[in-house]
Amino acid sequence: MGANRSYADFYFGFGIGITIFMTVLAILTWHLSNLAKERRPGIRPMIVVLMVGSAAFAIDSYFYFFAAPVITEFLIATYL
């Protein structure tokens, strides 16, 4: 597609992307936990979506990556 990239570039970029995603997920969950004290029923669907997404990412990591992402995502899904 007109770009000279290697597999190393792909994996490095993917690692940075996952790091950004996990950081945003942590900050979002932190802010939702503060809102959950005031509006518990309204926050529950958002927390369920985050939990299902983390569980799906853990399954994906199990098949395509190594143990560290699987453990991390499983812990995130469990403690949401």
Beta strands, then each sheet from edge to edge (+ up, - down):
end
